[in-house]
Amino acid sequence: FRELSKKLASDDFSRLINAQNIFIFGNSGSGKSTLAAKIASYLSDKRSSKNINFIDVNNSSTGTSDVLRSYSRVLGFPIKDYNFFNFNDSVEHNTLNIFDFSGDINFGVQKMKEIKNSFPSFNFCSILTLPSGSNSEMIDGLSKKVFDIRPMIAVTKLDECWVGAEEFSSLALNNSRIGIVTGTKVLIDSIIEANENSLTKYMKENFKGV
């Protein structure tokens, strides 16, 4: 278990802690907006700062996520429109910007590539939401789509379904790195860094007899 955990654990968590721009993307229903809110809450406490914006990245057919709008009201962090975001001057006022890419993963990947091509000096930390219970076929398909981006993986909805040995093995074979594990129901103190020790502990507790 420990060897697999070493291979899977991301060493990028400190990058998330220090990031000024965080891109959260994934398939529809994978927990993107909820993760955006959890990260906002977590980093607000960590940095003792309220200078946080949600940046809503949507296409005309999806519109602003109701979930994101709800979290914005609860946490008191504003939602800004992606179309009016100044990528050339994103570091002013030491503000944290959390981009929520609504819709499916293809939309998110396309938009991120557009941003990288148009603003090559713009720095960001990318996080792919992967709901627990995703099968190996789905993981293989997602890994191919995000190969050029190499995002940190956030395993979401862990309180709804467990992650099995097959899923962990598939992630390892695709050279994916898990940085965050989280559930759905609790907003505060609900992000866990997926390091070697926490992943090993999870596997020992859940893979008895495997």
Secondary structure, DSSP 8 states (H G I E B T S, - for coil): -HHHHHHHB-S-HHHHHH-SEEEEEESTTSSHHHHHHHHHHHHHHHHT---EEEEEE--TTT-S-HHHHHHHHHHT--EEEGGG--TTSTTGGG-EEEEEE-S-HHHHHHHHHHHHHH-TT---EEEEEEETT--HHHHHHHHHHTTTT--EEEEE-TTTS---HHHHHHHHHTT-EEEEEE-SS--TT-EEE--HHHHHHHHHHH-TT-
